[in-house]
Amino acid sequence: MTSFATVRRAAWDTETTGPDPLTDRIVTAAFIVRGGGREDRIFSWLINPGVPIPPEASEVHGITDAMVQAAGQDPKTALDEIATNLVRAIEWGMPVVAFNHSFDWSILHHDLVRHGLPTVEERVGLHPLPLLDPHVIDKQVDKYVKGSGQRKLKPTAERYGVQLENWHTAEADALAALLIAEAQFERYPHLSTMSPAQLFTAQQAWRAAQQASLQQWFRTRATPEQGGDPNKVIDGSWPLIPAQRAGGEA
């Protein structure tokens, strides 16, 4: 990870039927590769998830039942293609970026299992996972961002000088995540001193601590209107949220 600005690197994003990576399904996804002295490549999928897309989800990403029924790929075919692209990037040692990576990694994992397909982890075996999560990194390197919702993708991008137009398409969100990561490695040079394995382990620890802190806030300080609950549980697993603990908290 010593030359993030020049290496070939990838990013991906999913748009889904809802916020729960255990029960919801992928309806569109994008995979972007750039850098390394070669032209950018963009792969995208529109998937018929086989279940109704809730109106509130369609309002976010613009994908409707009519669209996926008319032009959506078979989910088993599309999911296998997404996993294949991820595996190829991992095996080539590319940094693989996603914003709030545990959501995308987990929903793909559980969608693959649902369709009887091997997961990405099963496909790569013991190969190191060079995964990067600008959301986790941002919370670690800049711990005192004020304002509700300021850790979401768009305001985070704005803080790093990243400007895009078509928010909440998979292609735009994947590109935003990649550009945020590029800005982070430029702004915080110590990230480049860590090997992919070291950074993977660090992000696991950072995510666990961040979610534990958020859980404590919900249990002790949040009002009922904010979702306060003395028994609130927020999973800190990264990048995979286990099936028995999957949930939509970010």
Contacts in CASP RR format, 6 or more apart in sequence:
PFRMAT RR
TARGET T0000
AUTHOR 0000-0000-0000
METHOD contacts of the structure
MODEL  1
MTSFATVRRAAWDTETTGPDPLTDRIVTAAFIVRGGGREDRIFSWLINPG
VPIPPEASEVHGITDAMVQAAGQDPKTALDEIATNLVRAIEWGMPVVAFN
HSFDWSILHHDLVRHGLPTVEERVGLHPLPLLDPHVIDKQVDKYVKGSGQ
RKLKPTAERYGVQLENWHTAEADALAALLIAEAQFERYPHLSTMSPAQLF
TAQQAWRAAQQASLQQWFRTRATPEQGGDPNKVIDGSWPLIPAQRAGGEA
1 95 0 8 1.000
1 130 0 8 1.000
1 185 0 8 1.000
1 191 0 8 1.000
1 192 0 8 1.000
1 194 0 8 1.000
1 195 0 8 1.000
1 196 0 8 1.000
1 199 0 8 1.000
2 192 0 8 1.000
2 193 0 8 1.000
3 192 0 8 1.000
4 95 0 8 1.000
4 181 0 8 1.000
4 182 0 8 1.000
4 185 0 8 1.000
4 191 0 8 1.000
4 192 0 8 1.000
5 182 0 8 1.000
5 185 0 8 1.000
5 186 0 8 1.000
6 35 0 8 1.000
6 36 0 8 1.000
6 37 0 8 1.000
7 35 0 8 1.000
7 36 0 8 1.000
7 94 0 8 1.000
7 95 0 8 1.000
8 33 0 8 1.000
8 34 0 8 1.000
8 35 0 8 1.000
8 36 0 8 1.000
8 37 0 8 1.000
8 38 0 8 1.000
8 92 0 8 1.000
8 94 0 8 1.000
9 33 0 8 1.000
9 34 0 8 1.000
9 35 0 8 1.000
9 36 0 8 1.000
9 94 0 8 1.000
9 95 0 8 1.000
9 96 0 8 1.000
9 97 0 8 1.000
9 178 0 8 1.000
9 181 0 8 1.000
10 31 0 8 1.000
10 32 0 8 1.000
10 33 0 8 1.000
10 34 0 8 1.000
10 85 0 8 1.000
10 86 0 8 1.000
10 89 0 8 1.000
10 94 0 8 1.000
10 95 0 8 1.000
10 96 0 8 1.000
10 97 0 8 1.000
10 178 0 8 1.000
11 31 0 8 1.000
11 32 0 8 1.000
11 96 0 8 1.000
11 97 0 8 1.000
11 98 0 8 1.000
11 174 0 8 1.000
11 175 0 8 1.000
11 177 0 8 1.000
11 178 0 8 1.000
11 181 0 8 1.000
12 29 0 8 1.000
12 30 0 8 1.000
12 31 0 8 1.000
12 32 0 8 1.000
12 82 0 8 1.000
12 85 0 8 1.000
12 86 0 8 1.000
12 96 0 8 1.000
12 97 0 8 1.000
12 98 0 8 1.000
12 104 0 8 1.000
12 170 0 8 1.000
12 174 0 8 1.000
13 29 0 8 1.000
13 30 0 8 1.000
13 98 0 8 1.000
13 99 0 8 1.000
13 104 0 8 1.000
13 170 0 8 1.000
13 171 0 8 1.000
13 173 0 8 1.000
13 174 0 8 1.000
13 177 0 8 1.000
14 26 0 8 1.000
14 28 0 8 1.000
14 29 0 8 1.000
14 103 0 8 1.000
14 104 0 8 1.000
14 107 0 8 1.000
14 108 0 8 1.000
14 170 0 8 1.000
15 26 0 8 1.000
15 27 0 8 1.000
15 28 0 8 1.000
15 29 0 8 1.000
15 57 0 8 1.000
15 60 0 8 1.000
15 61 0 8 1.000
15 63 0 8 1.000
15 168 0 8 1.000
15 169 0 8 1.000
15 170 0 8 1.000
15 173 0 8 1.000
16 24 0 8 1.000
16 25 0 8 1.000
16 26 0 8 1.000
16 27 0 8 1.000
16 57 0 8 1.000
16 107 0 8 1.000
17 24 0 8 1.000
17 25 0 8 1.000
17 27 0 8 1.000
17 49 0 8 1.000
17 51 0 8 1.000
17 52 0 8 1.000
17 53 0 8 1.000
17 54 0 8 1.000
17 57 0 8 1.000
18 24 0 8 1.000
18 54 0 8 1.000
18 57 0 8 1.000
19 103 0 8 1.000
19 247 0 8 1.000
19 248 0 8 1.000
20 246 0 8 1.000
20 247 0 8 1.000
20 248 0 8 1.000
21 102 0 8 1.000
21 103 0 8 1.000
21 106 0 8 1.000
21 107 0 8 1.000
21 109 0 8 1.000
21 110 0 8 1.000
21 241 0 8 1.000
21 246 0 8 1.000
21 247 0 8 1.000
21 248 0 8 1.000
22 106 0 8 1.000
22 110 0 8 1.000
22 241 0 8 1.000
22 243 0 8 1.000
22 246 0 8 1.000
22 247 0 8 1.000
23 246 0 8 1.000
24 107 0 8 1.000
25 47 0 8 1.000
25 49 0 8 1.000
25 50 0 8 1.000
25 51 0 8 1.000
25 75 0 8 1.000
25 107 0 8 1.000
25 111 0 8 1.000
26 47 0 8 1.000
26 49 0 8 1.000
26 75 0 8 1.000
26 78 0 8 1.000
26 79 0 8 1.000
26 82 0 8 1.000
26 107 0 8 1.000
26 108 0 8 1.000
26 111 0 8 1.000
27 46 0 8 1.000
27 47 0 8 1.000
27 49 0 8 1.000
27 53 0 8 1.000
27 57 0 8 1.000
27 61 0 8 1.000
27 63 0 8 1.000
27 68 0 8 1.000
28 44 0 8 1.000
28 45 0 8 1.000
28 46 0 8 1.000
28 47 0 8 1.000
28 61 0 8 1.000
28 63 0 8 1.000
28 169 0 8 1.000
28 170 0 8 1.000
29 44 0 8 1.000
29 45 0 8 1.000
29 47 0 8 1.000
29 78 0 8 1.000
29 82 0 8 1.000
29 170 0 8 1.000
30 42 0 8 1.000
30 43 0 8 1.000
30 44 0 8 1.000
30 45 0 8 1.000
30 169 0 8 1.000
30 170 0 8 1.000
30 171 0 8 1.000
30 173 0 8 1.000
30 174 0 8 1.000
31 42 0 8 1.000
31 43 0 8 1.000
31 44 0 8 1.000
31 82 0 8 1.000
31 85 0 8 1.000
31 86 0 8 1.000
31 174 0 8 1.000
32 40 0 8 1.000
32 41 0 8 1.000
32 42 0 8 1.000
32 43 0 8 1.000
32 171 0 8 1.000
32 174 0 8 1.000
32 175 0 8 1.000
32 178 0 8 1.000
33 40 0 8 1.000
33 41 0 8 1.000
33 42 0 8 1.000
33 89 0 8 1.000
33 94 0 8 1.000
34 40 0 8 1.000
34 41 0 8 1.000
34 178 0 8 1.000
42 171 0 8 1.000
43 81 0 8 1.000
43 85 0 8 1.000
44 170 0 8 1.000
44 171 0 8 1.000
45 73 0 8 1.000
45 78 0 8 1.000
45 81 0 8 1.000
45 82 0 8 1.000
46 63 0 8 1.000
46 67 0 8 1.000
46 68 0 8 1.000
46 71 0 8 1.000
46 72 0 8 1.000
46 73 0 8 1.000
47 68 0 8 1.000
47 72 0 8 1.000
47 73 0 8 1.000
47 75 0 8 1.000
47 78 0 8 1.000
47 79 0 8 1.000
48 68 0 8 1.000
48 69 0 8 1.000
48 72 0 8 1.000
48 73 0 8 1.000
48 74 0 8 1.000
48 75 0 8 1.000
49 68 0 8 1.000
49 75 0 8 1.000
50 75 0 8 1.000
52 65 0 8 1.000
53 63 0 8 1.000
53 64 0 8 1.000
53 65 0 8 1.000
53 68 0 8 1.000
57 63 0 8 1.000
58 64 0 8 1.000
58 65 0 8 1.000
60 168 0 8 1.000
61 168 0 8 1.000
61 169 0 8 1.000
61 170 0 8 1.000
62 168 0 8 1.000
72 78 0 8 1.000
75 111 0 8 1.000
75 115 0 8 1.000
76 115 0 8 1.000
76 116 0 8 1.000
76 117 0 8 1.000
79 108 0 8 1.000
79 111 0 8 1.000
79 112 0 8 1.000
79 115 0 8 1.000
79 117 0 8 1.000
80 112 0 8 1.000
80 117 0 8 1.000
82 108 0 8 1.000
83 108 0 8 1.000
83 112 0 8 1.000
83 117 0 8 1.000
83 118 0 8 1.000
83 119 0 8 1.000
83 120 0 8 1.000
83 123 0 8 1.000
86 96 0 8 1.000
86 108 0 8 1.000
86 120 0 8 1.000
87 120 0 8 1.000
87 123 0 8 1.000
87 124 0 8 1.000
89 96 0 8 1.000
90 96 0 8 1.000
90 120 0 8 1.000
90 124 0 8 1.000
90 127 0 8 1.000
90 128 0 8 1.000
90 129 0 8 1.000
90 130 0 8 1.000
91 124 0 8 1.000
91 127 0 8 1.000
93 128 0 8 1.000
93 130 0 8 1.000
93 196 0 8 1.000
94 130 0 8 1.000
95 130 0 8 1.000
95 131 0 8 1.000
95 132 0 8 1.000
95 181 0 8 1.000
95 196 0 8 1.000
96 129 0 8 1.000
96 130 0 8 1.000
96 131 0 8 1.000
96 132 0 8 1.000
97 131 0 8 1.000
97 132 0 8 1.000
97 133 0 8 1.000
97 134 0 8 1.000
97 174 0 8 1.000
97 177 0 8 1.000
97 178 0 8 1.000
97 181 0 8 1.000
98 104 0 8 1.000
98 105 0 8 1.000
98 131 0 8 1.000
98 132 0 8 1.000
98 133 0 8 1.000
98 174 0 8 1.000
98 177 0 8 1.000
99 133 0 8 1.000
99 134 0 8 1.000
99 135 0 8 1.000
99 153 0 8 1.000
99 156 0 8 1.000
99 173 0 8 1.000
99 176 0 8 1.000
99 177 0 8 1.000
99 180 0 8 1.000
100 133 0 8 1.000
100 135 0 8 1.000
100 153 0 8 1.000
100 250 0 8 1.000
101 131 0 8 1.000
101 132 0 8 1.000
101 133 0 8 1.000
101 135 0 8 1.000
101 136 0 8 1.000
101 238 0 8 1.000
101 239 0 8 1.000
102 133 0 8 1.000
102 207 0 8 1.000
102 236 0 8 1.000
102 237 0 8 1.000
102 238 0 8 1.000
102 239 0 8 1.000
102 240 0 8 1.000
102 241 0 8 1.000
103 241 0 8 1.000
103 248 0 8 1.000
103 250 0 8 1.000
105 120 0 8 1.000
105 131 0 8 1.000
105 239 0 8 1.000
105 240 0 8 1.000
106 239 0 8 1.000
106 240 0 8 1.000
106 241 0 8 1.000
106 246 0 8 1.000
108 120 0 8 1.000
109 119 0 8 1.000
109 120 0 8 1.000
109 121 0 8 1.000
109 240 0 8 1.000
110 243 0 8 1.000
110 246 0 8 1.000
112 118 0 8 1.000
112 119 0 8 1.000
112 120 0 8 1.000
113 119 0 8 1.000
121 129 0 8 1.000
121 240 0 8 1.000
128 196 0 8 1.000
128 197 0 8 1.000
128 200 0 8 1.000
129 196 0 8 1.000
129 200 0 8 1.000
129 239 0 8 1.000
130 196 0 8 1.000
130 199 0 8 1.000
130 200 0 8 1.000
131 200 0 8 1.000
131 203 0 8 1.000
131 239 0 8 1.000
132 181 0 8 1.000
132 199 0 8 1.000
132 203 0 8 1.000
133 203 0 8 1.000
133 207 0 8 1.000
133 238 0 8 1.000
133 239 0 8 1.000
134 156 0 8 1.000
134 177 0 8 1.000
134 180 0 8 1.000
134 181 0 8 1.000
134 184 0 8 1.000
135 151 0 8 1.000
135 153 0 8 1.000
135 156 0 8 1.000
135 250 0 8 1.000
136 203 0 8 1.000
136 206 0 8 1.000
136 207 0 8 1.000
136 210 0 8 1.000
136 238 0 8 1.000
137 181 0 8 1.000
137 184 0 8 1.000
137 188 0 8 1.000
137 191 0 8 1.000
137 203 0 8 1.000
137 206 0 8 1.000
138 145 0 8 1.000
138 151 0 8 1.000
138 156 0 8 1.000
138 180 0 8 1.000
138 184 0 8 1.000
139 151 0 8 1.000
139 206 0 8 1.000
139 210 0 8 1.000
140 206 0 8 1.000
140 210 0 8 1.000
141 184 0 8 1.000
141 187 0 8 1.000
141 188 0 8 1.000
142 159 0 8 1.000
145 151 0 8 1.000
145 159 0 8 1.000
149 155 0 8 1.000
150 156 0 8 1.000
150 159 0 8 1.000
151 250 0 8 1.000
153 167 0 8 1.000
153 173 0 8 1.000
153 176 0 8 1.000
153 177 0 8 1.000
154 167 0 8 1.000
154 176 0 8 1.000
156 180 0 8 1.000
157 163 0 8 1.000
157 164 0 8 1.000
157 176 0 8 1.000
157 179 0 8 1.000
157 180 0 8 1.000
160 179 0 8 1.000
160 180 0 8 1.000
160 183 0 8 1.000
160 184 0 8 1.000
160 187 0 8 1.000
161 183 0 8 1.000
162 176 0 8 1.000
162 179 0 8 1.000
162 180 0 8 1.000
162 183 0 8 1.000
164 172 0 8 1.000
164 175 0 8 1.000
164 176 0 8 1.000
165 172 0 8 1.000
166 172 0 8 1.000
167 173 0 8 1.000
167 176 0 8 1.000
184 191 0 8 1.000
185 191 0 8 1.000
185 192 0 8 1.000
191 199 0 8 1.000
194 202 0 8 1.000
203 238 0 8 1.000
204 238 0 8 1.000
207 236 0 8 1.000
207 237 0 8 1.000
207 238 0 8 1.000
208 236 0 8 1.000
208 237 0 8 1.000
208 238 0 8 1.000
210 236 0 8 1.000
211 234 0 8 1.000
211 235 0 8 1.000
211 236 0 8 1.000
211 249 0 8 1.000
212 234 0 8 1.000
212 236 0 8 1.000
214 234 0 8 1.000
214 249 0 8 1.000
215 232 0 8 1.000
215 233 0 8 1.000
215 234 0 8 1.000
218 226 0 8 1.000
218 227 0 8 1.000
218 228 0 8 1.000
218 229 0 8 1.000
218 232 0 8 1.000
218 234 0 8 1.000
219 228 0 8 1.000
219 229 0 8 1.000
219 230 0 8 1.000
219 231 0 8 1.000
219 232 0 8 1.000
220 230 0 8 1.000
222 228 0 8 1.000
222 229 0 8 1.000
234 249 0 8 1.000
235 241 0 8 1.000
235 242 0 8 1.000
235 245 0 8 1.000
235 246 0 8 1.000
235 247 0 8 1.000
235 249 0 8 1.000
237 245 0 8 1.000
241 247 0 8 1.000
END
